[in-house]
């Protein structure tokens, strides 16, 4: 049997935010948004993270991407310690791990057409000799009509905007895609379409996903393994089917039974 080799490994990861008070804004406490989190993602593995709003899911995603600085712990990507790398040192690795955010409208420049948005990334990373042909192939891949590349974000539905965001994340052919509540702003029918798109892309490209959602059923649709977060900590993790059919932690039981508000 082939030994498990993690693509991403988080060891005792902590991200704390100071609470300040008074005229001098002295630190009086801290919010433990991510608290001593440990988990691995293997190559070609889909790991889901589930928990209610405020559980630390988004901070975990941003910490992994180094969009916020971890307080303690270690992050290894492809066996490289990226925890304390400068942004300049990280730049060559950025193409290998990409993120798709919850609100596509806020992550797309309203003054740039779809073509210009995608072309900017293609040219920056020198991904193709013919950027337009490459962009058209990606647009088709995510289920958009080619004529949409001339449109601006406000001329697209939110589902179409999210497909553009996914296309942008795919430009660099990443080995890890972090999906932070990427379907929560979509209508139910559009959620299903995007989930199916992600499955199709996985089957074709075999990249790893870290799929973050407050909806455990959406996570079940994709994930091989589920991590359950509460108050910044992972309270339970294991194979998706095992977590859903035989949850051990009381919080997981509430999530599975849909008794917990999100």
C-alpha positions as CSV (number, residue, x, y, z in Angstrom):
1,X,0.0,0.0,0.0
2,X,1.3,3.5,-1.0
3,X,2.2,5.6,2.1
4,X,0.1,8.7,2.7
5,X,1.9,11.8,1.7
6,X,0.2,15.0,2.6
7,X,0.0,17.9,0.1
8,X,-1.0,20.3,2.8
9,X,-0.3,19.8,6.5
10,X,-1.3,22.0,9.4
11,X,0.3,21.4,12.7
12,X,-1.0,23.0,15.9
13,X,-2.1,26.0,13.8
14,X,-3.3,29.0,15.8
15,X,-4.6,32.4,14.6
16,X,-5.5,34.8,17.4
17,X,-6.8,38.4,17.1
18,X,-6.2,40.9,19.9
19,X,-9.1,42.5,21.8
20,X,-8.2,46.1,22.6
21,X,-9.9,48.6,24.9
22,X,-9.5,52.0,26.4
23,X,-8.1,55.3,25.1
24,X,-4.6,53.7,24.6
25,X,-6.1,50.6,22.9
26,X,-4.3,48.3,25.2
27,X,-4.7,44.5,24.6
28,X,-7.2,43.1,27.1
29,X,-7.7,39.7,25.6
30,X,-7.8,37.8,22.4
31,X,-10.1,36.0,20.1
32,X,-8.9,32.4,19.3
33,X,-10.3,32.2,15.8
34,X,-8.2,29.2,15.0
35,X,-6.9,27.3,18.0
36,X,-4.5,24.4,17.8
37,X,-5.8,22.9,14.6
38,X,-4.1,19.8,13.1
39,X,-5.0,18.1,9.8
40,X,-3.7,16.9,6.5
41,X,-4.9,17.0,2.9
42,X,-3.5,14.3,0.6
43,X,-2.9,14.6,-3.1
44,X,-6.2,14.3,-5.1
45,X,-8.2,14.4,-1.8
46,X,-11.3,16.4,-1.0
47,X,-11.5,17.6,2.6
48,X,-14.6,19.4,3.9
49,X,-14.7,21.8,6.8
50,X,-18.0,22.3,8.4
51,X,-19.3,24.5,11.2
52,X,-21.7,27.3,12.0
53,X,-20.9,30.9,11.3
54,X,-18.1,32.2,13.6
55,X,-16.5,28.7,14.1
56,X,-13.3,29.8,12.5
57,X,-13.6,28.2,9.1
58,X,-12.9,31.3,7.0
59,X,-9.9,32.3,9.3
60,X,-8.5,28.8,8.8
61,X,-8.8,29.2,5.0
62,X,-7.1,32.7,5.1
63,X,-4.4,31.4,7.5
64,X,-3.6,28.5,5.1
65,X,-3.4,31.0,2.2
66,X,-1.3,33.3,4.4
67,X,-3.8,36.1,3.8
68,X,-3.8,36.5,7.6
69,X,-0.7,35.7,9.7
70,X,-0.9,32.7,12.0
71,X,0.0,33.3,15.6
72,X,1.6,29.9,16.1
73,X,1.9,26.4,14.5
74,X,3.2,25.3,11.2
75,X,1.8,25.1,7.6
76,X,3.5,22.7,5.1
77,X,2.6,22.8,1.5
78,X,4.1,20.0,-0.7
79,X,6.6,19.4,2.1
80,X,7.7,23.0,2.2
81,X,7.3,25.1,5.4
82,X,5.4,28.2,4.3
83,X,4.5,29.4,7.8
84,X,6.9,32.3,8.0
85,X,7.7,32.8,4.3
86,X,7.6,36.4,3.2
87,X,5.1,37.3,0.5
88,X,7.9,37.6,-2.0
89,X,9.1,34.1,-1.1
90,X,5.6,32.8,-1.4
91,X,5.0,34.2,-4.8
92,X,6.5,31.3,-6.8
93,X,4.2,28.9,-4.8
94,X,1.0,30.9,-5.2
95,X,0.2,29.3,-8.5
96,X,0.0,25.9,-6.8
97,X,-2.7,26.8,-4.3
98,X,-5.6,29.1,-5.1
99,X,-8.7,30.3,-3.2
100,X,-12.3,31.0,-4.3
101,X,-14.2,33.3,-1.9
102,X,-17.8,33.4,-0.8
103,X,-18.8,36.6,-2.5
104,X,-17.7,36.6,-6.1
105,X,-18.8,40.2,-6.7
106,X,-16.4,41.5,-4.1
107,X,-13.4,39.6,-5.6
108,X,-14.0,40.7,-9.2
109,X,-12.9,44.2,-10.3
110,X,-16.2,45.9,-11.5
111,X,-14.1,48.0,-14.0
112,X,-12.7,45.0,-15.8
113,X,-14.4,42.7,-18.2
114,X,-14.3,38.9,-17.7
115,X,-11.6,38.8,-20.5
116,X,-9.5,41.4,-18.8
117,X,-9.9,39.9,-15.4
118,X,-8.7,36.5,-16.6
119,X,-6.1,37.8,-19.0
120,X,-4.4,39.7,-16.3
121,X,-3.7,36.4,-14.4
122,X,-2.7,34.5,-17.5
123,X,-0.1,37.1,-18.5
124,X,1.2,37.5,-14.9
125,X,1.9,33.8,-14.6
126,X,2.8,33.4,-18.3
127,X,0.5,30.5,-18.6
128,X,-0.2,30.6,-22.4
129,X,1.3,32.0,-25.6
130,X,-2.3,32.8,-26.7
131,X,-4.1,34.2,-23.7
132,X,-7.5,34.5,-25.4
133,X,-7.6,30.9,-26.6
134,X,-6.6,29.7,-23.2
135,X,-9.3,31.9,-21.5
136,X,-11.9,30.7,-23.9
137,X,-11.1,27.1,-23.1
138,X,-11.4,27.8,-19.3
139,X,-14.7,29.7,-19.8
140,X,-16.1,26.7,-21.6
141,X,-14.7,24.4,-18.9
142,X,-16.7,26.2,-16.2
143,X,-19.9,26.2,-18.2
144,X,-20.0,29.8,-19.5
145,X,-20.8,31.0,-23.0
146,X,-17.8,32.4,-24.8
147,X,-19.6,35.7,-25.5
148,X,-19.6,36.3,-21.7
149,X,-15.9,37.2,-21.8
150,X,-16.9,40.7,-23.0
151,X,-19.2,41.3,-20.1
152,X,-18.6,43.1,-16.8
153,X,-19.4,41.6,-13.3
154,X,-22.6,43.6,-12.9
155,X,-23.8,42.1,-16.2
156,X,-23.6,38.5,-14.8
157,X,-25.7,36.6,-12.4
158,X,-24.1,35.7,-9.1
159,X,-23.8,32.1,-10.2
160,X,-22.0,33.2,-13.4
161,X,-19.7,35.5,-11.3
162,X,-18.7,32.5,-9.2
163,X,-18.0,30.5,-12.3
164,X,-15.6,33.3,-13.4
165,X,-14.0,33.2,-10.0
166,X,-13.5,29.4,-10.4
167,X,-12.1,29.9,-13.9
168,X,-9.6,32.5,-12.5
169,X,-8.5,30.1,-9.8
170,X,-7.9,27.3,-12.4
171,X,-5.7,29.4,-14.6
172,X,-2.5,28.4,-12.9
173,X,-3.4,24.7,-12.8
174,X,-3.2,24.5,-9.0
175,X,-2.8,21.3,-7.1
176,X,-4.9,22.7,-4.2
177,X,-8.1,24.7,-4.4
178,X,-9.5,26.3,-1.2
179,X,-13.2,26.9,-1.6
180,X,-14.4,29.2,1.2
181,X,-18.2,29.1,1.4
182,X,-18.2,29.4,-2.4
183,X,-21.8,28.3,-2.8
184,X,-23.5,29.9,0.2
185,X,-24.5,33.1,-1.7
186,X,-26.1,31.1,-4.5
187,X,-29.7,29.9,-5.0
188,X,-30.3,26.3,-4.2
189,X,-30.5,25.3,-7.9
190,X,-27.3,27.2,-8.7
191,X,-25.6,25.6,-5.7
192,X,-26.2,22.2,-7.2
193,X,-24.8,23.3,-10.5
194,X,-21.6,24.6,-9.0
195,X,-21.2,21.5,-6.8
196,X,-21.5,19.3,-9.9
197,X,-19.1,21.6,-11.8
198,X,-16.5,21.1,-9.0
199,X,-17.0,17.4,-9.1
200,X,-16.4,17.4,-12.9
201,X,-13.3,19.5,-12.5
202,X,-12.0,17.2,-9.9
203,X,-12.6,14.1,-12.0
204,X,-10.7,15.8,-14.9
205,X,-7.9,17.5,-13.1
206,X,-7.5,15.5,-9.9
207,X,-6.5,18.4,-7.7
208,X,-7.1,18.6,-4.0
209,X,-9.9,20.6,-2.5
210,X,-10.4,22.2,0.9
211,X,-14.2,22.7,0.7
212,X,-15.5,25.0,3.5
213,X,-19.2,25.3,4.2
214,X,-21.8,25.6,7.0
215,X,-23.9,23.1,5.1
216,X,-22.9,19.6,6.0
217,X,-25.0,18.1,3.2
218,X,-23.1,20.1,0.6
219,X,-19.8,19.0,2.2
220,X,-21.1,15.4,2.0
221,X,-21.7,15.8,-1.7
222,X,-18.0,16.4,-2.3
223,X,-15.7,15.4,0.6
224,X,-13.7,12.3,1.2
225,X,-13.0,13.5,4.8
226,X,-14.8,16.0,7.0
227,X,-13.4,18.3,9.7
228,X,-15.9,19.7,12.2
229,X,-15.0,23.1,13.6
230,X,-16.4,24.8,16.7
231,X,-15.0,27.8,18.5
232,X,-11.8,27.7,16.5
233,X,-11.1,24.0,17.2
234,X,-11.6,20.8,15.2
235,X,-13.9,18.8,17.5
236,X,-14.2,15.8,15.2
237,X,-12.7,14.6,12.0
238,X,-12.8,11.4,9.9
239,X,-14.2,9.8,6.7
240,X,-17.3,11.7,5.5
241,X,-19.6,8.7,5.6
242,X,-18.5,7.8,9.1
243,X,-19.0,11.4,10.4
244,X,-22.5,11.6,8.9
245,X,-23.7,8.1,9.9
246,X,-22.0,7.8,13.3
247,X,-21.1,11.3,14.7
248,X,-19.4,11.2,18.0
249,X,-19.2,14.8,19.2
250,X,-22.5,16.4,20.5
251,X,-21.9,19.4,18.2
252,X,-21.5,17.1,15.2
253,X,-24.7,15.3,16.1
254,X,-26.5,18.7,16.1
255,X,-25.1,19.6,12.7
256,X,-26.0,16.3,11.2
257,X,-29.5,16.5,12.6
258,X,-29.8,20.1,11.3
259,X,-30.9,21.3,14.7
260,X,-28.2,24.0,14.9
261,X,-28.8,27.4,13.3
262,X,-26.2,28.7,10.9
